[in-house]
Amino acid sequence: MELRLLMSGIAIVLDDAFDPDPVDRSLNDHDLIHEIVRLIEQEWSTPFFKTHRIPAESMWSNLFKSASFILLDWRLWPKGAATLEEHGIRENLEFIRAAIDYSVPVLIFTNEDPTDIEGHLNTLFPDESTHGFVFVERKSELLNNGTLVLTAISTWVAENLSVYTLKNWDSLLQQARIGLFRDMYSKNPNWPAVFWQTYLQDGVDASSALTDMINDCLTGRISADAFESTIFTSKSAATSVSLEDFHALLSATCFLVNVSENEVRCGDVFKSTRGRYLLNIRPDCDCIPRDDNSLDNIELYVLKGKKTKPLKLYNHVQRAHGQILERIYEAIVFAAGDEGSIVFDFRRLRIRSYSELRSRRIGRLLQPYMTTIQQRYALFMQRQGLPRIPDQT
């Protein structure tokens, strides 16, 4: 794992040593952060956005969207200013929380006692044994005779698998994105309009179709061997996961909870007034308004379903291969967010208008899980019944 490549991109450094009008310039000029940033710029070819204070909150979104990582000096206020210190700590924590929401690693390089900073971070992460996307280190520990010492950061990245995976994935996605748009532009600078007009002629939702096409092309271009297996299989990475946490992880991979009310798609799941569930299996191309019809008037083809108990579901699991054995007339959604596991019945197809269900949507089943259900439902509709196998066999 090469840290230089993993943390590549534009960085942000917030340190009062970059104050253009300090109270004591001699202290600021000799602060170690100048040498640390100079060496990172030189060795990593990393451009820095340098500021002596936390920017206005209105700027955070644009900063976080572009930042590869953030270097933060904890004390951005004068020493001995108790009122400013209380405000500064609160502002630091709010800034760190916002950065983490954008999955941007925050490296706190400080002259203060790291233990004190860890105590403040514990108020931000009370339920976490580690602070995930936040690393704390004294500035003096990062330099040795004018040389950067980043061993601790490398270890931290390797042990925080979310950070490692995110930075690797960002790099892969960026390479794929650059290659895709460069190739498309070389073929025709107006390539998005070419596809857009084709989608309109086909009578499908052009925005959705263009998005799907780009995503499919990116998937095909992304390398599949970017992650180092030793990092994920090391003893430090080994962890036990509770059944509840494991279910939540599976749900995050296959079920989207927050869905806009201004669209409806195949895979949308609704909860009926009687506590049952409805799964829309109508294709996306039929779920868009046409001929001046409103979204509310779209008719959805929904399958009825109901919750199943974990123990009952366990009896369906093929233990040798970790697969759920489903009857030909049913589909089991193992992890539907907080709703748990739901069994949908192919024999119970209903037609409902979106206006009836708009306020009852609980989420959307993602691909490839929804594609599998569509395929199995198509097989069910054209099934040929076979004689029962005699019990004597």
ROTOR-456874 format. One line per 5 residues: their letters; for each residue x, y, z of C-alpha. Coordinates in steps of 0.02 Angstrom, whole numbers, plus 32768, in hexadecimal, padded with zeros to 4 digits. Example, Ala and Ser with C-alpha at 12.3 -4.5 7.8 and 13.67 -1.06 7.14 Angstrom:
<recs>
as) 8267 7F1F 8186  82AC 7FCB 8165
</recs>
This chain:
<recs>
melrl) 8000 8000 8000  8050 80A4 7FC6  800D 8132 8031  803D 81B6 7FB1  7FCA 816A 7F2F
lmsgi) 7F42 8141 7FAC  7F35 81F5 7FEB  7F4E 824B 7F43  7EEA 82E3 7F13  7ECD 8391 7F59
aivld) 7EE5 83A5 8014  7EAB 8425 8093  7F15 8464 8123  7ECB 84CD 81AF  7F4E 8512 8225
dafdp) 7F62 85BB 827B  8018 85B6 8242  7FD7 85EE 8197  7F88 868B 81E3  7FC1 871C 8173
dpvdr) 7FB8 8796 8205  7FE9 8736 82A4  8003 877F 8350  80B0 872F 8359  80F6 870E 82AB
slndh) 8193 86B9 82ED  812C 862C 833A  80C7 8612 829B  815E 8615 8227  81B5 858D 828C
dlihe) 811F 851A 829E  8144 846B 825F  80A8 8468 81F1  8103 84D1 816F  8188 844C 8158
ivrli) 8109 83BE 815E  809E 840C 80D6  8137 8439 806D  8175 8386 8071  80CA 833E 8047
eqews) 80B9 83B8 7FB6  8167 838A 7F7A  8162 82CD 7F91  80AB 82AE 7F67  8091 833A 7EE8
tpffk) 7FF9 8369 7F4F  7FB0 8419 7F3F  7F70 8463 7FE3  7EE6 84DE 800A  7F32 853A 80A0
thrip) 7ECF 859E 811E  7EE6 85D4 81D3  7E32 85B9 8208  7D9C 854D 81E5  7D42 8593 814C
aesmw) 7C8E 85CC 814E  7C14 853C 8156  7BCF 856B 80AB  7C78 8539 8060  7C83 848E 80B2
snlfk) 7C23 842E 802F  7C91 8467 7F9E  7D30 844B 8004  7D01 839B 8038  7CCD 836A 7F88
sasfi) 7D7C 8393 7F49  7DEA 8365 7FDE  7E4E 82C5 7FE2  7E77 82E0 809A  7E7E 836A 811C
lldwr) 7F0E 839E 818D  7EC7 83F4 8227  7F26 844B 82B2  7EB8 8439 834B  7EDD 84E1 839D
lwpkg) 7EA8 856A 8324  7E90 85ED 83AD  7F08 864F 841D  7F44 85FB 84BB  7EF0 8632 855C
aatle) 7E4E 8667 8506  7DD1 85F8 8562  7D37 863B 8507  7D89 8628 845D  7DC7 857B 848B
ehgir) 7D18 853C 84B3  7CD7 8581 8410  7D6E 853F 83B0  7D5B 848D 83F2  7CA3 848D 83C6
enlef) 7CCA 84CE 8317  7D53 844B 8300  7CDC 83BE 832C  7C54 8400 82B8  7CD3 840E 822A
iraai) 7D15 835E 8249  7C64 8317 824E  7C3B 836B 81A8  7CDD 832A 8159  7CB6 8278 8191
dysvp) 7C07 8287 8146  7C62 82A0 80A0  7CDA 8210 80C9  7D72 8282 80CA  7E00 8248 813F
vlift) 7E34 82CB 81C0  7EE9 82C7 81FB  7F00 8330 8297  7FB7 836A 829E  7FCB 83CB 833F
nedpt) 8041 8412 83C1  7FC1 83E9 8448  7FB0 834C 84B1  7F5C 82C7 8442  7F09 827D 84DC
diegh) 7EA7 831E 84F9  7E6F 8320 8445  7E3A 826A 844E  7DCE 8298 84E3  7D72 831B 847D
lntlf) 7D60 82A2 83EB  7D0E 8226 8461  7C7F 82A1 8475  7C69 829A 83B9  7C7A 81DD 83AD
pdest) 7C3B 819C 8455  7C14 80EE 8414  7CB4 80D0 83B1  7D54 8085 83F7  7DB3 80D7 8369
hgfvf) 7D8D 8178 8310  7D87 812D 8262  7DAE 81BB 81EB  7E11 8223 826A  7ECC 8210 828D
verks) 7F25 8271 8318  7FE3 8288 8325  805F 8307 8367  80B5 836C 82E0  815D 8343 832C
ellnn) 813F 8289 830F  812A 82A5 8254  81D9 82E9 8235  8283 829A 8250  831A 82FF 8218
gtlvl) 82B6 8353 818F  8266 82B1 8152  81AD 8288 8158  8183 81F7 81CB  80DA 81B5 8196
taist) 80E3 8103 81D7  805A 8125 8257  7FE7 816A 81D0  8006 80D4 8160  7FDC 8060 81EF
wvaen) 7F40 80C4 8218  7F01 80BC 8164  7F23 8001 815A  7EC7 7FE0 81FC  7E32 8050 81D0
lsvyt) 7DEB 7FE9 8142  7D65 8068 8117  7DEB 80EB 80F6  7E58 8072 8093  7DC6 8032 802A
lknwd) 7D83 80E1 8009  7E29 8127 7FCE  7E4B 8091 7F5F  7D9C 8098 7F16  7DAA 8154 7EF8
sllqq) 7E4A 8138 7E97  7DFD 80AD 7E2D  7D5F 8110 7E0B  7DC0 81AB 7DDA  7E2A 814A 7D5E
arigl) 7D8F 80F9 7D12  7D33 81A0 7D0A  7DC4 81F9 7CB4  7DD6 816C 7C36  7D1D 8161 7C10
frdmy) 7CFF 821B 7BF4  7DA1 8230 7B93  7D73 81A1 7B1D  7CBF 81DC 7B07  7CF7 828F 7AE5
sknpn) 7D75 8254 7A63  7CE9 81FA 7A06  7C6F 828D 7A0D  7C74 8326 7A7F  7BB5 8324 7A84
wpavf) 7BA7 826D 7AB2  7B2E 8289 7B44  7AB1 82DD 7ACE  7AC1 824D 7A51  7A8E 81CF 7AD5
wqtyl) 7A0B 8244 7B1F  79AF 8255 7A7A  79B5 8199 7A60  7969 817B 7B0B  78DE 81F8 7AE8
qdgvd) 78B7 81A0 7A44  78AD 80FC 7AA3  7830 8148 7B1B  7898 8128 7BB7  78CD 819E 7C40
assal) 7967 81ED 7BF0  79B9 8227 7C92  79AB 817C 7CE3  79E6 8122 7C46  7A7E 8193 7C31
tdmin) 7AAC 817C 7CE8  7A9E 80BE 7CD9  7B08 80BD 7C3B  7B93 8122 7C8D  7B90 80B5 7D28
dcltg) 7B99 8016 7CC0  7C2D 805A 7C5D  7C88 808C 7CFC  7C6C 7FE0 7D48  7CB8 7F8F 7CAF
risad) 7D52 7FFE 7CB8  7D79 7FEE 7D72  7E06 7F77 7D9C  7DD4 7EE7 7E0D  7E7D 7EC9 7E5F
afest) 7E9F 7F6D 7EB9  7E8D 7F31 7F6C  7F15 7ED6 7FCE  7ED0 7E38 801B  7F4E 7E3B 80A9
iftsk) 7EFF 7EDA 80EF  7E53 7E8D 80FB  7E8F 7DE6 813F  7F0B 7E26 81C1  7EEF 7E01 8279
saats) 7ED3 7EBA 829E  7E45 7EBD 821F  7DEF 7E23 8266  7D50 7E4E 82C2  7CB2 7DF9 82FC
vsled) 7C0E 7E3D 82BC  7B68 7E2B 8315  7AD2 7DE8 82B8  7A80 7E94 82BF  7B1A 7EEC 8278
fhall) 7B2F 7E68 81F1  7A7A 7E7C 81BE  7A91 7F39 81B6  7B2B 7F25 8147  7ACE 7EB2 80D0
satcf) 7A3D 7F2A 80CB  7AB1 7FBA 809A  7AEE 7F56 8003  7A43 7F29 7FBE  79C0 7FA1 8002
lvnvs) 79B9 805E 7FEE  7951 80B2 8075  7950 816A 8043  78F7 8175 7F9A  78B4 8213 7F48
enevr) 77F6 8220 7F3C  780A 826D 7E8F  7834 81C8 7E3C  77FB 8114 7E40  7860 807F 7E03
cgdvf) 7861 7FC4 7DFB  7892 7F82 7EA5  7835 8004 7F0C  77EA 7FB7 7FAA  774E 7FFD 7FFD
kstrg) 76F9 7FD3 80A1  763D 7FBE 8099  75C1 7FF4 811E  75AF 7F40 815A  7668 7F2B 817D
rylln) 7689 7ECA 80DE  7709 7EFC 805A  76FF 7F22 7FA0  7791 7F0F 7F26  7789 7F6A 7E7F
irpdc) 77C5 7EF8 7DF2  7791 7F67 7D61  782B 7F95 7CF6  7877 8042 7D0B  784B 8074 7C59
dcipr) 7792 805F 7C83  77A0 80C3 7D25  77B6 816F 7CD7  772B 81E9 7CAA  76FC 81F2 7BF2
ddnsl) 767E 8251 7B88  766B 82DA 7C0B  7638 825B 7C90  7672 8280 7D41  76E2 8211 7DA8
dniel) 7650 81EC 7E1D  75ED 819B 7D90  7671 8117 7D69  7633 8068 7D8A  76AA 7FF7 7DE8
yvlkg) 76AE 7F3A 7DE0  76CC 7F05 7E94  76E5 7E5F 7EEA  769F 7E47 7F97  7712 7E10 8023
kktkp) 771F 7DF9 80DD  77A6 7DF2 8161  77F5 7D4E 818F  7847 7D1C 8233  7904 7D05 8233
lklyn) 78F6 7C51 826F  787C 7C25 81E5  78EC 7C78 8165  7982 7C18 81A7  792B 7B76 8176
hvqra) 7931 7BB3 80C1  79ED 7BCD 80C0  7A54 7B53 805C  7AE3 7B47 80D7  7B64 7B01 805E
hgqil) 7B5B 7B99 7FEB  7B0F 7C20 805B  7A78 7C35 7FE9  79C1 7C44 8013  7958 7BBA 7FC6
eriye) 78B8 7C09 7F85  781C 7BB5 7F45  77F6 7BD4 7E8F  7768 7C4B 7EBE  77C5 7CB9 7F3A
aivfa) 7856 7D31 7F4D  78AB 7D54 7FF3  78F9 7DFE 8014  7970 7DD4 80A2  799B 7E84 80DC
agdeg) 791A 7F0D 80BB  795D 7F92 8130  7908 7F9C 81DA  7878 7F32 8199  78E1 7E93 81A2
sivfd) 78C1 7E05 8126  782A 7E03 80B3  77E1 7D76 804B  7788 7DAD 7FAB  7709 7D3C 7F57
frrlr) 770A 7D33 7E98  7656 7CF5 7E9D  7619 7D97 7EE8  7633 7E1A 7E62  75CF 7EBB 7E71
irsys) 75C4 7F5F 7E11  75CD 8000 7E75  75E1 80B6 7E42  7677 8111 7E85  7606 8192 7ED7
elrsr) 75C5 8108 7F4A  7673 80D6 7F81  76DB 8176 7F78  76DC 8194 8034  76F6 80DC 8061
rigrl) 779E 80B8 800F  7820 8073 8087  78B0 805E 800D  78EF 8010 7F6D  793A 7F65 7F4C
lqpym) 79DA 7F7E 7EE7  7A2C 7F1D 7E5B  7A57 7E91 7E40  79D8 7E55 7EC2  7944 7EA3 7E69
ttiqq) 797D 7E60 7DC1  797F 7DB1 7E0B  78CC 7DC4 7E48  7893 7E04 7D9D  78E5 7D6E 7D49
ryalf) 7898 7CF3 7DC2  77ED 7D44 7DB1  77F7 7D35 7CF3  7822 7C7D 7D08  778F 7C67 7D7E
mqrqg) 7716 7CB3 7D00  774C 7C36 7C7B  7767 7BA0 7CEB  7733 7AF2 7CBC  76F3 7A8C 7D4F
lprip) 7741 79E1 7D6C  76F7 7949 7DC3  7720 7937 7E7B  77AD 78BE 7EA2  7762 7826 7EFD
dqt) 7786 781D 7FB8  77C8 776A 7FA5  7863 77AA 7F4D
</recs>
